[in-house]
Amino acid sequence: MKIIGVDIGGTHIDVALIEDKKIIKSYSCRTPSTENKETVTSAVEQAIQKLFTGDVAGIGVGVPGLVDLETNDVLDVYNIPSWDRVPLKAILEKRFQKPVFVNNDANCFAIGEKYFGKGRNYKNFVGITFGTGVGTGIVIDDKLYSGRFCGAGEFGTIYYLDKSVEAYSSGQFFKDQNLDGKILAEKATAGDEESIQLFYEFGKHIGRAIANVLFALAPEAVIFGGSVSRSYQLFEPGLRWVMENEFPYQRLWKALKIEISDLENSAVLGASSLVLEVLEA
């Protein structure tokens, strides 16, 4: 079975043709993010057309914004100002005559882990991406839970200290201190004590974010993705301190599995998983 996964970002549109859960072709182009909605939509159609074949079973699309699953409209998209209430599913189904499924990109990360990554081992888990921001997707009883407008599980936007969880649990934590997280990670790995301490403090903030996830959902596992997750060994001590010293339900913490995603091309694979979730149900 062939399916297509599409990841629409503020800078690039990435498309992959997938067969038997392996990428066989891929294509990427610039997103005309400052243009009107028709121009952006046309660019998405043209990108898909590059890989489309008649035997494709369906198309999955991930967008960095909200989606109304009742009307199948994309409501607003981060970094694409003109995309306000775009009937993307209807447009693409009319063009390609195949079923199309659209969801938030953080939700796509979670369902992608279910079909291609470490989520295969769990029925209930939360996927969290740590990068320039924090994105969260929820899988319950082997199904993606999107909530109203695909906005379920936005733990990064929860108020925390003087800002939000995201401000302290993503790359913003370092940026706000005029620090380069990548350089800091290199220093910490080399044994620089000041850098090690900064990652320890960073880990404590992430630990409190995970505590919120456990309070709300009590999942079997949390799967970390995104660029910041690659420094897990540096912030894990701070995370663990919070969970062992501040979190009241130790049974939940001790049962929790924390996994680090090793999935390559997770964005397009996650988008394609929207198709698999329906066709393999």
Secondary structure, 3 states (H helix, E strand, C coil): CEEEEEEECCCEEEEEEEECCEEEEEEEEECCCCCCHHHHHHHHHHHHHCCCCCCEEEEEEEECEEEECCCCEEEEECCEEEEEEECHHHHHHHHHCCCEEEEEHHHHHHHHHHHHCHHHHCCCEEEEEECCCEEEEEEECCEEECCHHHCCCCHHHCEECCEEHHHHHCCHHHHCCCCCHHHHHHHHHCCCHHHHHHHHHHHHHHHHHHHHHHHHHCCCEEEEECHHHHHHHHHHHHHHHHHHHCCCCHHHHHHCEEEECCCCCHHHHHHHHHHHHHHCC
